[in-house]
Amino acid sequence: MAETGREMKFAGILSTYATIEEMYLFKKLMERPQGGPIGVLSLTRGEQQKFPSGFTIEADKTPNRAFAAKLFGEEAIASGVQRVVQELQAGTVRGLLVMNGIPDFALPADLVEAAKKAAVPRGERPPPGPARRGGPRRLPGTAWAEKDGTFMNFEGRVQRIRKAVEPPVHARPEAQWLQEALVALGARPAVTSIEGVFREAMPGYDYGKIGNLGVKTNGTA
């Protein structure tokens, strides 16, 4: 990705299934001169439900929407992939990096169609369908049960996830290859631990402070 990235501009698509660490690194990558706009995928079903006990079920069914809103802004969540689609259609970006992860999620049809204009479509574990056939290069990533990291819920509570199963031998954590791309571009001195990335993304916090029950933040660290 680094070699091609020096020759063309990339847009990025990221879902709110990505961890805090992955979102932070993805944003850093797209801030490079080769980077372009970022589109955000989320999944909403029904309406928010509040119960007398105070328990709440959010309409958004992804685990890290709150941190995505903190990092990219609410407008980015609301606009979804619209800007990326527009720039792909206009030819102002020629490469596309997709990092989805939402189970059983169909990519928007206009994105799939616009992605055909990308010179080097790339993706992380894309779902079956037209997007998979759009380009030759894939970066096998890990599912939520195959990685370590953190999520922020709608109340601003940050909680850890821990690897429950080993990923396939050909798969690598997204936080690893995102760091490697940044190192190759000269934007990062070396690959660090996932907790090291978390401390960068959430200054003042570490995994020890999160503990087993998570820690309530104001969403802005």
Secondary structure per residue as TSV (DSSP state, phi and psi in degrees):
chain	resnum	aa	ss	phi	psi
A	1	M	-	360.0	-35.4
A	2	A	H	-63.2	-44.0
A	3	E	H	-64.5	-46.7
A	4	T	H	-67.1	-35.8
A	5	G	H	-61.9	-25.6
A	6	R	T	-75.8	-14.8
A	7	E	T	-104.2	-16.2
A	8	M	S	-151.4	164.5
A	9	K	-	-93.2	136.3
A	10	F	E	-109.9	142.1
A	11	A	E	-101.3	160.5
A	12	G	E	-128.6	143.9
A	13	I	E	-123.0	124.0
A	14	L	E	-132.2	141.1
A	15	S	E	-103.9	161.8
A	16	T	T	-81.9	17.1
A	17	Y	T	-91.3	-10.7
A	18	A	S	-70.2	149.9
A	19	T	-	-76.2	168.9
A	20	I	H	-55.6	-44.8
A	21	E	H	-64.0	-43.2
A	22	E	H	-66.2	-43.6
A	23	M	H	-60.3	-44.2
A	24	Y	H	-59.7	-47.4
A	25	L	H	-68.4	-37.9
A	26	F	H	-61.3	-44.0
A	27	K	H	-62.8	-42.8
A	28	K	H	-60.0	-40.3
A	29	L	H	-65.1	-43.6
A	30	M	H	-75.6	-10.7
A	31	E	T	-82.2	-8.5
A	32	R	S	-67.4	159.5
A	33	P	T	-55.1	-27.3
A	34	Q	T	-79.4	-12.5
A	35	G	E	-82.3	155.5
A	36	G	E	-127.6	-149.9
A	37	P	E	-70.0	156.1
A	38	I	E	-115.4	128.9
A	39	G	E	-104.1	145.1
A	40	V	E	-116.2	126.9
A	41	L	E	-99.3	134.4
A	42	S	-	-140.3	175.9
A	43	L	-	-136.9	115.4
A	44	T	B	-116.4	132.3
A	45	R	-	-134.9	125.4
A	46	G	S	70.9	-152.6
A	47	E	-	-125.5	164.5
A	48	Q	-	-62.5	138.6
A	49	Q	E	-120.0	125.4
A	50	K	E	-116.0	135.3
A	51	F	-	-109.6	157.0
A	52	P	T	-54.0	-30.6
A	53	S	T	-71.7	-11.7
A	54	G	S	100.8	-12.2
A	55	F	-	-64.8	136.0
A	56	T	E	-128.5	135.8
A	57	I	E	-110.8	116.8
A	58	E	-	-77.5	152.8
A	59	A	S	-68.3	-33.3
A	60	D	B	-75.3	127.3
A	61	K	-	-102.7	22.2
A	62	T	S	-113.4	155.0
A	63	P	T	-86.2	-10.0
A	64	N	T	-132.8	30.6
A	65	R	H	-62.7	-37.8
A	66	A	H	-61.6	-42.1
A	67	F	H	-72.4	-34.1
A	68	A	H	-60.6	-40.6
A	69	A	H	-66.0	-38.2
A	70	K	H	-64.7	-40.7
A	71	L	H	-82.1	-41.3
A	72	F	H	-109.2	-16.4
A	73	G	-	96.6	150.1
A	74	E	H	-61.0	-33.7
A	75	E	H	-62.2	-36.4
A	76	A	H	-65.2	-37.6
A	77	I	H	-66.8	-44.2
A	78	A	H	-65.8	-37.8
A	79	S	H	-80.6	-16.0
A	80	G	T	60.7	-122.2
A	81	V	T	-105.7	13.3
A	82	Q	H	-56.8	-47.9
A	83	R	H	-66.0	-39.9
A	84	V	H	-62.2	-43.9
A	85	V	H	-58.8	-45.0
A	86	Q	H	-62.3	-42.7
A	87	E	H	-73.5	-32.7
A	88	L	H	-64.3	-43.6
A	89	Q	H	-63.8	-35.5
A	90	A	H	-80.8	-12.7
A	91	G	T	80.2	13.5
A	92	T	S	-80.3	-17.0
A	93	V	-	-125.0	144.6
A	94	R	-	-120.0	-5.4
A	95	G	E	-129.1	156.3
A	96	L	E	-140.5	125.5
A	97	L	E	-111.4	117.7
A	98	V	E	-113.1	126.8
A	99	M	E	-129.4	96.6
A	100	N	-	-96.3	-98.4
A	101	G	-	99.3	-12.4
A	102	I	-	-72.5	122.3
A	103	P	T	-63.5	142.1
A	104	D	T	51.4	46.5
A	105	F	-	-117.0	125.9
A	106	A	-	-91.2	126.7
A	107	L	-	-63.6	146.1
A	108	P	-	-55.4	138.4
A	109	A	H	-60.4	-37.5
A	110	D	H	-68.4	-30.7
A	111	L	H	-69.4	-44.1
A	112	V	H	-58.3	-43.4
A	113	E	H	-68.1	-44.6
A	114	A	H	-66.5	-31.2
A	115	A	H	-63.5	-21.0
A	116	K	T	-64.9	-18.7
A	117	K	T	-83.6	-13.1
A	118	A	-	-72.0	134.8
A	119	A	S	-70.3	-35.5
A	120	V	E	-132.9	78.4
A	121	P	E	-67.8	135.5
A	122	R	E	-134.8	156.4
A	123	G	E	-159.0	162.6
A	124	E	E	-112.1	112.2
A	125	R	S	43.6	59.8
A	126	P	-	-70.1	152.0
A	127	P	-	-72.5	159.9
A	128	P	S	-59.2	148.8
A	129	G	S	135.2	-168.4
A	130	P	H	-59.2	-36.5
A	131	A	H	-63.2	-33.9
A	132	R	H	-65.7	-32.3
A	133	R	H	-86.8	-2.5
A	134	G	T	-74.5	-21.5
A	135	G	-	-155.7	163.6
A	136	P	S	-91.0	-10.1
A	137	R	E	-115.2	129.2
A	138	R	E	-130.2	143.7
A	139	L	-	-113.6	101.8
A	140	P	-	-67.6	114.9
A	141	G	-	-102.2	-161.1
A	142	T	-	-120.6	149.3
A	143	A	-	-81.5	169.5
A	144	W	G	-58.7	-31.4
A	145	A	G	-82.4	-1.8
A	146	E	G	-111.7	14.0
A	147	K	-	-142.4	165.6
A	148	D	-	-106.2	153.2
A	149	G	E	161.8	-161.7
A	150	T	E	-142.1	154.9
A	151	F	E	-128.5	157.4
A	152	M	E	-118.9	122.9
A	153	N	-	-85.3	180.0
A	154	F	T	-64.9	-18.2
A	155	E	T	-89.7	0.0
A	156	G	S	85.1	10.9
A	157	R	E	-83.9	126.1
A	158	V	E	-96.7	128.8
A	159	Q	E	-131.1	150.5
A	160	R	E	-89.4	150.7
A	161	I	E	-119.1	146.8
A	162	R	-	-125.9	147.3
A	163	K	-	-59.9	123.5
A	164	A	-	-99.1	-31.0
A	165	V	S	-137.2	156.1
A	166	E	-	-77.2	138.1
A	167	P	-	-72.2	165.9
A	168	P	-	-55.9	154.5
A	169	V	T	-61.6	-25.8
A	170	H	T	-88.6	-6.7
A	171	A	-	-93.6	149.6
A	172	R	-	-136.0	146.3
A	173	P	-	-57.7	138.0
A	174	E	H	-59.0	-36.3
A	175	A	H	-62.0	-26.5
A	176	Q	H	-75.0	-52.2
A	177	W	H	-74.1	-24.3
A	178	L	H	-65.3	-42.7
A	179	Q	H	-63.7	-41.1
A	180	E	H	-62.9	-37.3
A	181	A	H	-64.6	-41.7
A	182	L	H	-66.4	-37.8
A	183	V	H	-62.9	-44.5
A	184	A	H	-63.0	-30.2
A	185	L	T	-87.5	0.7
A	186	G	T	77.0	16.3
A	187	A	S	-98.4	-2.3
A	188	R	-	-150.5	135.0
A	189	P	S	-70.6	-33.5
A	190	A	S	-165.2	165.8
A	191	V	-	-79.7	129.2
A	192	T	-	-113.3	179.1
A	193	S	-	-69.3	162.3
A	194	I	H	-64.7	-33.4
A	195	E	H	-68.3	-34.8
A	196	G	H	-61.3	-40.2
A	197	V	H	-65.3	-41.7
A	198	F	H	-59.5	-42.6
A	199	R	H	-63.9	-31.0
A	200	E	H	-69.8	-42.7
A	201	A	H	-72.4	-32.5
A	202	M	S	-128.1	75.3
A	203	P	T	-55.4	137.2
A	204	G	T	93.6	-7.0
A	205	Y	-	-121.7	153.4
A	206	D	-	-146.1	176.1
A	207	Y	H	-65.3	-28.2
A	208	G	H	-64.0	-39.1
A	209	K	H	-69.5	-29.5
A	210	I	H	-70.1	-43.5
A	211	G	T	62.7	-158.0
A	212	N	T	-85.5	-21.4
A	213	L	T	-104.8	-3.8
A	214	G	-	87.3	174.2
A	215	V	E	-137.3	136.0
A	216	K	E	-80.0	126.4
A	217	T	-	-118.8	174.0
A	218	N	-	-90.2	8.9
A	219	G	S	84.4	-5.1
A	220	T	-	-122.1	4.9
A	221	A	-	57.7	360.0
